[in-house]
């Protein structure tokens, strides 16, 4: 974010602005696209930008936890997502590297569905509400301008500029240096790699299967049409380095849990569904504001083993949307928006994030991980309670 000299620069840039909007949402994932649709539905001129092109496959567990459904209702998106006919998932099964298994009931019925399909549906819904979607457009700078902000970006190598009364960053956890939400990787903290692929030829019950092994874990989730999503979080230092394919990482991970190796033995990767992302940064506390509001993974990323990432992204949008609307109407100022949004996010996210971080940390310590596995097996009720404690509460407007 720039200021002072940037303001003078903005004055000369105004004539070169491609278009003006009430709100610019940067990042067209779950949080960004749902927020853009909500604001456009209120009648605000809304721009939705993303540096990537769509449709595309993303690293994601593709698991919508039960509480996400109340959030979708609040965002007016329940029917849109239900129309994709997600797989119904009432339980989870944990499989440890020693072969022990533990089945747990989820606090409600979760949904399994492909992000490839879900992102497309949310983009269409945002467009039908009136939002303007610009993909393949990478934001390079944001600075204050007349009556809001000037956004500089590049599309097909050519510079473009937009003006917006307000800007909201929903572009994930890996924002570039100098942009809102940028977080340098802390020294000494474990670096993680996320990988995912769809598979066919894998019979699976209506459950999420979580496989734990040295250096990480992998989840199998049915996503419809006979397809199963395999998504893994791996400690980079615990796996072979160098230029490797996603399937090579998944094969090495499977080799560390005999039951996972057996599970994937006859499965066939679906071509074109592989994706990887690094570094993966897990947050213990949410970060709600960096000159502009932060949504989704830009605000907080819970440990994937909790299965709440997609739900939290949608919830951040549902919490931010009414505040953005009030700001654009002039009912609250920017300080009030920041204060109320921070309070709402921390009230809902702090508990699950802390517990998720604790569980993730335990898995990284072999002795503690062994004790945790033994406790889960001896006291399933305790494990069930932990599952519930990492969940958000049903959304209430």
N, C-alpha and C positions, 0 to 999 in steps of 0.2 A: 504494500500500500504506500502511496506517495502523497506528499503534501507540499506546502510553500511553493517552491519553483514549479511543482507539478500543477498547481492551480493556474499559474500563468500559462503553462503549456496547454492546459485544458481550454483556456479562453480562445486560443488560436486553433484548437482542434474541433471546436463545435461545428464549424461549417462543413467539416469532413465526416461528420457522423452519418452513418448509414441509415439509422432509424432511432426513434425515441420511444421509450416504454415507461410504464409506471414501475414495473419490477423486472429485474433480470435475475434469473435463477441459473447459477453456474454449476452444471453437473446434471445429467439426465438419467440418473439411477432412480432407485425407488423413492428416496426422499425428495429429490429435485423434481421429478416428473409429477409426483402426487401433489407437491406444493404448487407447482406451476398451474396444474389443472384447477386446484382450489382457488387460487387468486384470479385466474381467468374467468372462472365461474362466477366470481363476484363482480365481474365487469371491468377488471383492471387489465390494461394492455400489458401482456406478460411475454417475456422472452425466455426461452429455455435453451441454453447453450451446452454443448459437450464437444470435447476435443476428438472423441472417437466417432466412428460411423456405426450405424445400427442397421439391421439386427446383428448381434454378435454374442458369443458365449463369454461368460465372466466367471471368475473364481468365486464360488458361492455354494453353500450347503443346499440351497434350493428348498429350504424348509421354512414354512411360515408357521410359527408357533401359535397355539390356540388363541392367545390374547390379541393377535394381529387382526382377528376378524372384527372385533369391536372397533379397532382403529380404522379399518377399511370402511366400516359403516359410517363413522364420523366424517371420513373424507369423501363419502358418496361413491366409493369404489367397490363396494362388496359385490354387487351384481356383475361388474366388469370382470373381477377376478374369478368369481364363482363360475362364470360362463366358460372359463378355460378348463373346467372339469378337473380340478386338482385331485390327486390321490389323497384319500382320507387316512390319517395316521394317528391311531389312538395310543401307541406305546413306543418305548425305546428299549433297545437291548444292548447292553454293554458286554464286550468280549475282551478279556484281558490277555496279555501276551502269554500267561501261563496256562491258558485254556479255560479258566473260570468264566462263567457267564452269569449275568444278572438282568432280569427283565423288570421294567418299571412302567407303570401306567402314567401317561401324561395327564396333566390337569385340564383335560378337554381334548378335542380332536384337532390335530394339526393338519396342515395341507402341504403336500409335496408337489411342486410344479417348476418347470424349467424357467430360468431367468430369461432365456432367449424369447420365450413366449410372453412372459410377464412384462418385461420391459416394453415390448411391442404394444401390448394392450394398454399400458399406462400412457405411452406416447400418443396412441390414438385417442385416448380419453382426454388428454390434455389438449390435443389439437381440436377436438370436437367442442371443448369448452372455450376455445378461442386463443389458446397460447400459440406462439410462433416458435417452432422447433428448428434450431440450426445445429446440425451435427458436423463433424469434421472441422470444427472451429476451435482453435486453441487460444485461450486467454493468456495474454502476455503481461498485462498490467491493468490495474484499476486505480483511479485517482479522482479526487473530488473535482466536480465541475459545476457549472451553473445549474442550480436546482437539482442536485444529486451527484451522480458519478459519471465519469467517462470510462468505458471499457475498451481496451485495445486488444485486438485478437488477430490471428492469422487463419485464413482459409485458403487452401490450395496454394500456400506460399505467399499469398497477397494480404496486405494489411487491411483490416476492417475496424470500424469504430462504432460503438453504440452508446447511447445516453440513456440513463435510467434514474428514476427518482430514488429507488432503493435497490441494493444488490444483496443477494443471499448466496452463500457458498455451500454447495452440496456436492463437491467434486471428489469425495473420498478422503482417505487418510494420507495420501501422498501428493499433496499440493506442492507445486514448485517453489523454490526459494523466492521470497519477496511477495508471495501471494497469501491471502488470508487462509489460515489453517495450517501453514507450513510448520512441520515439527522435525527438527534434526534428530537423527537416531542417537539416543543417549549412549554414551560409552559404557561398556560393561554389561549392557542389557542384551539378552539373547535375541539373535536375529532369526526371523521365521520366514519360511517360504510357503506360499499357498499354491496348491495345484488341484486341478479338477478335470474330470473326463466323464462323459456318458458311456454306459455299457449296455449291450444287449446280450440275451442269452443267459440272464441271471434271474432265477426265480427268487422272489422276495416276498415275505409276508407284509401286511400293512404296518410296518414298523420302521423306525430309523435304527440302523445297526451301527454302533460305535465300536471301533477296534482300536485298542491301545497297544503301543509297542515302544521300544526304546527310541527316543528322539521324536515322538509325535503321536498323532492319532489320525484316523480316517473314518469318515462317515459314509454310509450307503443309504440313499434315500430314493424311494420310487417317485418318479416324476411324470408317469403316464405313458401310454402307448408302448408298454413293454420295455421302457427305458429306465435305467437306474443311474442316478448321479453318484459319483465317487469323488469326494472332496477331502483333501488332507491338509493338515497344518504340520509342517516339518521344521525342526531346528536345523538351520543351514549348516552348523558346525558338526552335526551328527550324520550327515549324508555326504556321499561322494561329490566332489566339486567338479567344475568344468562345464562345458556345453553339453547339456543333457536334455532329452525330450521329457515331456510330462509323463508319458507311459513308462519311461525308464525309472523315474522317481517313484511312481506307483508300484512298479514291480519290486523295487528295493524295499519299499515300505511293507508290502505284502510278505516279503521274505522274513520279516521280523515278527510276524504273528502267524503261526501255522494255520489257524482257522481262517484267517483272512486269505492266505495263499490258496487254501482249498476252495474258498468261496469264489475267488476270482479266476480259478483255473480254467473254467470253460467259458468265461465271459469274453465278449468281443468289443473292443473300443469302437465307439461311433466316430467315424472320421469327421474332423472339423470341429469337434466339441471340446478339444483340449485347450486349457488356459492355465497361465501361471502368473503370480504376482509376488514381488518382493521389493523392499522389506515389508512384512506385515507388522504393524505396530498395534499393540493391545493397550487400551487405556484403562486406568484404574479409576480416574475421575473424568467426568465430561468437561470439555472445553466448548463453551457455548458461543463465544464472541471473540473475534479478532478484527476489530474495526467494523466488520459486518457480521451478521449472524451466521453460525455454522450449523449445518444439518447433517444427519446420517453419520457415515464413518468419519467425516471431517470433525464432528463433535465428539464421538465416542465409538470405539470398536470393542465389543465384548468378546471374550474368548470364544472361538467357534464351537467348542465342545458344549457350550450352554445352549446353542441353537436359537439365540435371540437376536442375531444381527439384523435380519430382515425386519423383524417386528420393531426393533428400536429405531431403525431408519424411518419407517412409516410413522412411528409415534412422534419422532422429532418434528416431522412435517405437520402432523395434526396439532401439536403444541404451538408451532410457529405461525401457522396460517391465520388464525384469528387475530394475533398480535400484529402481523404484517398488514392485515386488512384495516385494523384500527389506526395504525400509523399512517397509512395512505389516506385514510379519511380525515386525519388530523386530530383524532381523539386522544392519542398519546404521542409523546415525543420520543426521540431515539433512545434517550436514557431510560425512559419507562419501559420501552420494548425490551431493551437489554436486561433490565432488572427482572421483569416478569418472566421472560423466557428462561433466564438462568435459574430462577427459583423453580419453575415448572420442571425443567429437565433434571435438575439435581434431585428434586423430590422423588422423581420416578426412576431415575437411572442409578443413583449412588449405590443403593443396596445391591442390585444385581451385578453392577460392575465390580464392586469390592469382592463379592463372593466369587464371581467368575475369575478375577485375578488371583484369588487365593487358590482355587482349584487348578488353574493353569500353572501356578508356581509349584504346587505339590507334585504335579506330573513331571516337572523338571528335576525333582530330587528323588533319585531311586529309592532311598530308604523310606522317605515320606510317602512316595507313591505306593510302595508295597503295603504300608500301614493303611493307607486310604482304601486300597483294593480289599484288604482283609476286613476292614470295618464295613465296607459296603456289602460284602458277602454275609457277614455275621448279623448286620442290622439293616436289612432292606428298608425298614421304615425310615431310618436316618437318611439313607440315600434318596428315598422318595421325597423327604422334606427338603433336601438340598436342591433337587430338581425344581420343586415349587418355588424355592427362595430365589432362584435365578430368573424367574419369570416376572414380567411386568404385570401390574394389576390391569383388569379390564378397563378400557378407556371410558371416561365419563366426561361429557361435555359440560 
